[in-house]
Amino acid sequence: MLYSGLIVRKSGFRVQRGRHYVLKIPGTGRFWWWAAFGAGLTVILLLLLTGEKSLLKVLALYREQRHLVVQTEELKNENQKLRQQIDDLKHAPRAIERIAREELGMVREDEIVYRFVPPEMAREKRE
């Protein structure tokens, strides 16, 4: 360090520039370069990980998009099945009969319906 023309040495080297001596401490140039590099890297990482367009939000949106694509495919398959069922109901009387039997519990006039109670429910009713 240079104080009013006086040279002070602290475990460093003196380098002459012009008429003045400058104290040069070994390794300090590299330290500041690495410190600036680390600070810049920290800023870049903070920008990537926080904020409205951060990497974390982009990844979350990508996962949501994949989920929505799968859900869309499932809904398309379900719509196709429902279209097929509608077509069957329009053109096939057996389909109408099957749905009436399954969902409405309807029977023909000459049929007798037997209903069996599962053993677990029979025990509960006795108690």
C-alpha positions in Angstrom: 0.0 0.0 0.0 1.2 3.5 -0.7 0.9 6.2 1.9 2.1 9.7 1.0 5.1 8.4 -1.0 6.0 5.8 1.6 6.0 2.2 0.5 4.6 -0.3 3.0 5.3 -4.0 2.4 2.9 -6.6 3.7 4.0 -10.1 2.6 3.7 -9.0 -1.1 5.8 -7.9 -4.0 6.7 -4.4 -5.1 6.1 -3.6 -8.7 7.4 -0.4 -10.2 5.0 1.5 -12.5 6.4 4.8 -13.7 7.9 6.5 -10.7 5.6 5.0 -8.1 5.8 1.7 -6.4 2.6 -0.4 -6.0 2.2 -3.2 -3.6 1.0 -6.3 -5.3 -0.3 -9.1 -3.2 0.0 -12.5 -4.9 -3.3 -14.3 -5.9 -5.6 -11.3 -5.3 -6.3 -10.8 -9.0 -7.5 -14.4 -9.3 -9.6 -14.0 -6.1 -11.6 -11.1 -7.5 -12.1 -12.8 -10.8 -13.4 -15.9 -9.0 -15.6 -13.8 -6.7 -17.1 -11.9 -9.7 -17.6 -15.2 -11.5 -19.3 -16.7 -8.4 -21.5 -13.6 -8.0 -22.6 -13.7 -11.6 -23.3 -17.4 -11.4 -25.4 -16.8 -8.3 -27.4 -14.1 -10.0 -28.0 -16.4 -13.1 -29.1 -19.3 -10.8 -31.5 -17.0 -8.9 -33.0 -15.8 -12.1 -33.5 -19.3 -13.3 -35.0 -20.6 -10.1 -37.2 -17.7 -9.1 -39.6 -15.4 -10.9 -42.5 -15.7 -13.2 -40.7 -17.5 -16.0 -38.4 -19.5 -13.8 -37.1 -23.0 -14.6 -39.2 -24.5 -11.8 -42.4 -23.0 -13.2 -41.6 -24.1 -16.7 -41.1 -27.7 -15.5 -44.3 -27.6 -13.5 -46.2 -26.4 -16.6 -44.6 -29.1 -18.7 -45.8 -31.8 -16.2 -49.3 -30.2 -16.2 -49.3 -30.3 -20.0 -48.4 -34.0 -20.1 -51.1 -34.7 -17.6 -53.7 -32.7 -19.7 -52.6 -34.6 -22.8 -53.2 -37.9 -21.1 -56.6 -36.7 -19.7 -57.6 -35.5 -23.2 -56.8 -38.9 -24.7 -58.9 -40.6 -22.0 -61.8 -38.3 -22.7 -61.5 -38.9 -26.4 -61.7 -42.7 -25.8 -64.7 -42.2 -23.6 -66.5 -40.0 -26.2 -65.8 -42.7 -28.8 -67.4 -45.3 -26.6 -70.4 -43.1 -25.9 -70.9 -42.4 -29.6 -70.8 -46.2 -30.2 -73.4 -46.7 -27.5 -75.6 -44.0 -29.0 -75.4 -45.6 -32.4 -76.2 -49.0 -30.9 -79.3 -47.5 -29.1 -80.5 -46.0 -32.4 -80.2 -49.1 -34.5 -80.2 -52.2 -32.2 -83.3 -53.2 -30.2 -81.2 -55.7 -28.2 -79.0 -52.9 -26.9 -82.1 -51.1 -25.7 -83.4 -54.2 -24.0 -80.0 -54.9 -22.4 -79.8 -51.3 -20.9 -83.4 -51.5 -19.7 -82.6 -54.8 -17.9 -79.2 -53.7 -16.4 -80.0 -50.1 -15.4 -83.7 -50.1 -14.8 -84.2 -53.6 -13.6 -87.0 -54.4 -16.1 -88.1 -58.0 -16.9 -90.3 -59.6 -19.4 -93.8 -60.7 -18.5 -93.0 -64.4 -18.4 -89.8 -64.0 -16.4 -89.3 -64.5 -12.7 -86.5 -62.6 -11.0 -84.5 -64.3 -8.1 -82.4 -62.0 -6.0 -79.7 -63.5 -3.8 -78.5 -61.6 -0.8 -74.7 -61.9 -0.1 -73.9 -63.8 3.1 -72.4 -60.8 4.8 -75.6 -58.7 4.3 -77.7 -61.6 5.5 -75.8 -61.8 8.8 -76.2 -58.0 9.3 -79.9 -58.2 8.7 -80.3 -61.0 11.3 -78.5 -59.0 14.0 
